[in-house]
Amino acid sequence: MNENSPPPQLQKRSLSLYGHRTSIALEPEFWQVVESIARSQNLALAAFIARLDRHRPPEQTLASLLRLTALRFALRQPPTSAKGHDIPVPPLPSP
């Protein structure tokens, strides 16, 4: 991101966790991945987030947990082009 780039736009979602309303703000791309993971587990979004939240360390924010979950999921998937084709990824060099 350069100095002239606009800041990423956050999408705020409200949901109920444990009977309490809460709001979470994430970039749209993270919401897409989180929703995809929830669907793949046949869970409603709130149920999936609640499942993750039960194991969240108290010092970690829920938004951070969701971003890291999305990142871990995405790193396990083959990258795809805008046309949906797998992109070959060379192996990482050894340290």
N, C-alpha and C positions, 0 to 999 in steps of 0.2 A: 504494500500500500504506500503510495507516495503522498507528499504533503497536500496535493491538490485533490486527492480522492475523498469523496464524501465518507463520513463515518458509516459503518454498517448499520442498517436499520434493524431494530429488534422488534420481534412480534411478541406481544404479551398475551399469554393464555391464562385463563382462570379455571381452576378445577377444585374439586373437594378431595382432601386427603384426611382420612380419619375423622370425617364429619366436620372439618373446618375448611373454609374457602381459602385458597392461596393463589397467588399469581406468580407466574414464571415468565421471564423475558429471555428469549433466545433469538439468534439469527434464523431466518427462514430455512436455510440449508440444514441447520441442526434439528429443527422441528421435523423436517422431512425424514431425516434418518431415524429419529426417535419414534416417529409414527410408524415407519416401516418395520422397525424392530418389534414394536407392540403388535402390529398386524401379524408378523411372522410367528408370534407366540400366542395368537388368538386371544389377545387381551385388549380391553379398552385402554385408551391412553392413560386415563387416571389410574387404572388398576396396575398397569405396567410401572408407572412412576411411583406409585405407593410401594410396590414390591422392591424397587431400587432404594427408595427412601428408608425402608426398614433397616438397611445395612449401611446407611450413610454415616460416616464419622461426624460428630457434632460440630467440628471445626470447618467442615466442608459445606459450601452452599449447595442448594438443590440445583441451581443453574449450572454450577461447575460439574456436579455429578452427571447431569444429563449431557453436557458437552463432552466430557471424557468418555462416557458410555458410547456416544455416537462416534467419537473418534476411534475408539477401540474396535467397534463394529466395522467402520469403514476401512480400517487398516487390514482387516481380515478378508475383505472383498476385493476382487480384481477391479482395478480402475477401469472405467468405461468412458468412451468418447461421447460427445453430444449426440451422436447417432446411435448410441447404445452398443457399440462394438468394444470388446475387451481391448485394452491397451497393454502391450507387452511391457513388463517391468523388469529391468535388469536387476540381478542380485546386488545387494549392498556390499561394498568392499569390506573385507575383514579388517578389524582394527590392528 
